[in-house]
Amino acid sequence: MSEPKRKRRGHKEGSVYYDKDRDRWIVAISHAPGRRKKYSFKTRSEAIKKKNELLRELEMGMLATGPQRKLGEYIEDWIDNVHKDKLRVSSYVKYKKLIKYIVKELGHVSIQKLSPEQVQRFYAKMSREGLSSKTVHSIHGVLHLALENAVRWGYVARNVCDLVSPPRIVSREAVTLTLEQAHALFEKAKEYRLEVLLVMAVVTGMRRGELLGLRWADIDFANSILSVRRTVDYIAHYGYVETEPKTKASRRQIALPSFLLRMLQEHRVKQLEQRLKQGDKWKDQDLVFPNLQGGYYSSRYLLKVFQKILQDAKLPHMHFHDLRHSAATLLLSMGVNMKVIQALLGHSNVSITLGLYSHLLPSMQIEVTEKWDTIFRGEGREDDGEEIDGTGGAKKR
C-alpha cells in the first residue's frame, strides 16, 4: 500500500512527516502564502513539540522567517551596509575593531542558533584574555544593536543579548592634580610649546580633541568667552577627522579668566612669529594649537610630550583626560556649584557629573560642619550673657 499523499498546508499551518531518505522527522511551517520553513529532528515527539512552539511564535508574530546566515557574515554586512551611515567615522572605526572579536569567536555560528550561553561564555573568555570590562561591555553593545536589527528583519525571533549579563564596568580611578601640583605642571610646561594648551586643559576642562580643533575664531577676546564648536582626532586610514561635538551640551561656551586671556594673546604673537619663519610652508587653518607648520598637532606626540613634562615636574603618571578630571576636582574644592561644573565640562545631565565626582563631596562636607559649628558656637556674634554650667543648665553671667 502506497504512502498517503501529504495534504498541502495553508498559510499559518504546520505539519510533521518522516523523511526516509534522511531518517529524520521534518517540521514544515507555512508562514506566508507559498513560503515554508523546515526543521528536522531525530524523533517524532521532538518534531511535534517544535511544531507547536513554532505555531505559537507565528501566531504572536515572533517567528524568525529570514534566511539562515552566519553571524560573522551578517554582522559585517550590517555594519558596512546598514549602520555605517548613522555613525561618525570615529565610531564606525571603533565598531569595526569590536566586531573583529565577535567574528573571530562566534562568526561561524548560525545567527538563528546563537544561544545566550555561547554569548556569555564569549564575554567570559574575552575578560580572561585581558580585555577591559569597558571593552567587553562595548562589544556587548555592538552585538545587541546588530541582533536588534536581525529581529526586525525576521532572521531571529529574539535578541539573545537580552538574556546575557555583560561584565560590570570597573572604571579606572582617575589621577587628579592638587592646586600645588597644577602650579608645578604649569611651571615646567613653560619650557615647552604646550604651556598654554595644558593650562587651558586644567582651567577649562576641555577634551583633548576640543583643544586640538580650537580656532582663533572661536575665542571672543572682547567678551572673554570661548566657544567649543568642534573636535578633531586622527583615525587610521582616514587621517585627521574633524566633527561637531557629540551632544548639544558639548557645544558650549566657556568664560575665560583674564590671566588665561593674556596667555592666549602672548601665545598668538609667538605663533605669528613662527608663521613668518615658516613662510610658504605654513598651512593657515586658524588653529590655536597647531604644529610647527600650522597643521593639526599630533595627538600621539602631544601625549608623549605631556608624559615628559609630568616626569620632569616629578608628578605622578596620568592620562591626558585626567586633566579634565583635575579641572572638576579643583573647581569643587573652590566651592563651585556642581551645575556650573556640569555646564563647563559639557555634560548633558548633572547626574553624569555627580556620578563622576560625587565621591569627593563627603570630604568637602567637613567644611560645611565647621561652618555650622562656627555659627552655633556664637563666633562673631554679640555675647548673649548666658553660659552653660557643669550640670547642663544655663546661668546668667
N, C-alpha and C positions, 0 to 999 in steps of 0.2 A: 504494500500500500504506500503510495507516494505521500511525501510530507505535505500537509495542507499549506496552501499559499498564504503568506503573511498579508494581513489586511493593511493597506496604506493608511497611516495615521494622519489625522488632520492637524491643523495649527494648534499648538499648545497641548499636544498629546505625547505620550511616550510608550515605548514597547520594550520588551525583553525577549531575546531569542538566542538560540545556541548556534554558534558558527563551528561546524565540524572541522573545516579546514584548519582553523586556528586553535581549536579546542578551547574556545573561550565563550563566555556569556556576554552578549552585546546589549547595551542600553542605547536606544535611539530616541532622541528628544526632538520633536518638531517645534522649533522656537519662532519660526516665521514661515509664511507661505512658501513652500518649495525649498526650505532650508532646514537642515537637521544637523545635530551634533551627536557623535557616537562615543561611547566609553566601553571599555572591555574589562571583564572580571573573571576570576577563576571559578567562582561558584554562583549558582542561581540566586541564592539568598542575598549575597553581596550586591548583585546586579539589581534585584528588586528594591533593596534598601536605598541604593543610589538613585534609582529612577524616581522614587517617592521624594527624595531630598531635592532632586533637580526640578521636579514639577512644582514643589513648594517655592523654590527660588525663582522659577519662571513666573509663577503667579504673583510674587511680590516684586517682580522687576529686578531681581538680584542675580539672575543667571548670566554668567560670563559667556558671551556668544562670539567673541572675536577669535581670530585665528591663533594657533599655537605659535609662540615666539620665545626665543631665548632671552633671558633678562639682559645680557650684555648687548645683544643686537638692538633690543628695544630701547634701552636707556640711552645709548649713544645716538640713536635716531631721534629720540625725544629731545635731548639737549641741543642737537645741531639744527634740527628742522622744525621744532615746535616751540621750545622755551627760550632759545637764544635771543630772539628779538625783544624779549621782556627784560633782559639783563644788561647791566653795564658791562663794558669789556672786562673790567677787573673781576666782576662777579662771575662772568662766563668762564674766564681762565681758572678761577678758583673752583668752580663746579666741575670743570673737566679734570682737574687734579684729583678731586674727591671721587669722581666716578671711576677713575683708574683702579682704586682699591676695590670697588664693588665688582667691576668687570673681572678683575684678577681672581677673586674668591667665589663669586656667585654668577659670573657671566654665563656659565654653561647650563645653569638651571632654567628649566622652562618657567616662564613667568606665571603660568597657571598652577605650577606645582611648588612654587616657592612657599615655604612654611615659616611661621613665626619662630620656630625652634632654629631653623637654619640661619635666620637673620640675627637672632640673639647670640648664637654661637659665633657668628661672624664678628659681632661687636666685641665679644669677649676676647677673641683671637687678636683683633686689632689692638686692644688695650694691652694684652700680654706682650705684643711685639713692639710696644713702646710709643704708640700713638697717644697723644694727649687726650684727655676726656673731652676737651673742646672740639678737637678734630673729629673724634668718633661721633660726637653729638651733631656736628655739621654733616657728616656722612649720612647719618640718620635723617636729617632734614631734607637732603637732596633725594634720597631714596623714597622718602614719604611723598614728596612732591611728584616724583615720576610715577609712583604707583597710584597716586590720586588721579592722575591723568589716565592711567591704564583702566581704572574703574569706570571713568567717564566714557572711554572708548569701548567698553564691554569686553576687554581682554580678561579681566578678573572680576570676581563678584565682590571682593573686599580688599581693603588695604591692610596687608599683614603687619605693616609698621604700627598700626593702631593697637596691636596686641603685643608689642615689644617695648621693653623699657631701655632707652639709651642710658649710658652711664651719667651719673650726676657730675655736672661740671665742677671741677676743682680749680678755682681761679688762682693764678699766680699772685702772691702777695706783692703789692706794689712797693717799690723803694721810693720814698719821698724825701725831699730836701727840707731841712730846717732853714730858718731865716739866715743863720750863720753860714750854713753850707751853701745856700744860694749866693751869698756875698762872695764866698770863696770861689765858686764856679765862675761868677762874673769877673772877678779879678784875674783869674787865669785865662779866661776867654779873651781878654784884651790883647793877648799875644797872637790871636788868630782872627781870620776874616769872619768867623761865625759869632763874634761877640753879640751883635745886635739881634741876630736870629735867636740865640739862646736866651737872651734877656726877654725877648718878646714871647718865647715859648712859656717861660715861667710866669710872666706878668699877665699874659692874656689867656693862657691855657689853650692856644690854638694847636691843632693837629699838625703833624709834620707835612702832610700833603697840602694843607691850607697855607702854611708858611711858604713852601716852595712854589706855590701857584699865585702868591700875592703880587699884585701890581701896584705901581705908584698911583695909578688912577683910583685905586681902592682906598687910598688914605686921604681924608679931608683934614688937612692941617689947620684950616681956619676954625673948624669946629671940634678938633681933637677926636675925630671918630674914624675908625677903620671898618670897612665892610668886607665880610667874608662872602665871596661870590663863587669861588671855585676851589677845586683840589686837584693836585696832579700826582701821578705815580708812574713809575717805569714798569712796563709789563713786557715780559719776554715775547719776542716776535711781533710786538706792536709798537715798541718804543715808548716815549713819554705820552701818556694819555691824560688829557685834561677834561674834567667833568664838573658838573654842578654838585654842590653838597647834596648828600642823600636825602635829607629831610628839610622841611620848611624851617624848623628851629635851627638847623645848621647854617642856613643863610641868615646871618645875624650881623648886628653892628656892635662894635666894642669900643668903649670910651678909653682913650689913651692918656696916661698921666704925662705931665709936662716933661719930666726927665726923659721919658722914652721918646717923646716927640723930638726933643733936642738930639738924642742919639740917632734917630732916623734922618734928621736933616744933615748931620755930620756924615752919616753913612752914605747919603746921596751925593755929597760933594766928592767923597773918595771914589764912588762909583763913576762919576763923570770924569774924574782923572784917569781911571782905568779904561774908560771908553775911548778917550783921546789917545791913550797909549796903544790900544789895540787897532785903532783906525778902521780899515775896511773889514777886518776880521770880526768886528763886533756885530752880534745879532741883536737888533733892537726889539726886544719883546716886552719892554717896560717892567721887567721883573725886579722886585725889591731885593731878592736874594738869588742873583744869577751866578753862573760860573764865571771864569775869567774872560770869556768871550761873549757874555751876555745871554747865553742859553740857559736851559734848565740845569740847576745844580744837582749833581748825582746824589740820590738818597743814600746809596751804599757808601759813597765817600763821606757823606755827612755823618753817618753812624760811626765810621772809622775815626774821624777827627774828634767826634764827641767823646768816644771812649778814651782817646789820647788826653783830652782835656781833663776828664774825670781822674785819670791816673796821675797826671801832673799835679792836680789840685788835692791829691790824696783823699778823694771822695769815693764812696762805695760804688761798685759796678751797678749800673741801672740801664733800663731801656729808655730810648728817647721819649716814648709815650709816658714814662714816669714823670717827665717834666710837666705834663698836663695834670697828672695827679698831684704833683707838688703845688701847682697853682691853686688847686682846690683846697688842699690842706692848709696852705699859708693863709688863704682868704678866710677859712673857717677860724683859724687861730686869731685873726684880726677882728672876729665877731661879725663878719659879713653874712647877711641873710642867705639861707640856702636857696631861696627862689632867685636871688640875684646871681648866685653862682651857677644855677641851672641855665639861666639866660646867657651868661658869659661863655659857658662851655658848649652851648648849643644842644643840650639835651631836650628831647621832645616833651618830656614829662619830668616833674620834680621827683617822682618816685624813682627814676633812674639815678638821679643824683644822690638821693637818700640811700638807695641800695648800695652805691659805691662808697659813700663816705659817712654813713650813719654810725659806723663803729668808732668814729672819732668823737662823737658827741658826748659819751659818758665822761671822758676825761675833761671835756670843756664844762661839764656841769659843776665841777669843783668851784669854778669861778662864780657860778650862779649862787651856790650855797654860801660862799664867802660874802657875796653882796647882800644876801638876806640876813646873814649874821651881823653885818655892818649896820643895817637898818634897824634891826630889833635889839641890838645891844645899845642903841641910842647914840652911836658915834656921830658926831656932827650935829646933835640936837641940843637944845637947852635942857639943863638939869630939871627934872620934874619934882625934885625934892623928896624922892622916895628911894629906899633901898631895901633889899631883901635880908631879913635876919636869918640866923642859923637854923631856925625851925621851918623856914619856908614862908613865913609871914612877912608882910610889908610893914615898915615903920617909918615915921617921919624923921627927917634929918634936920 
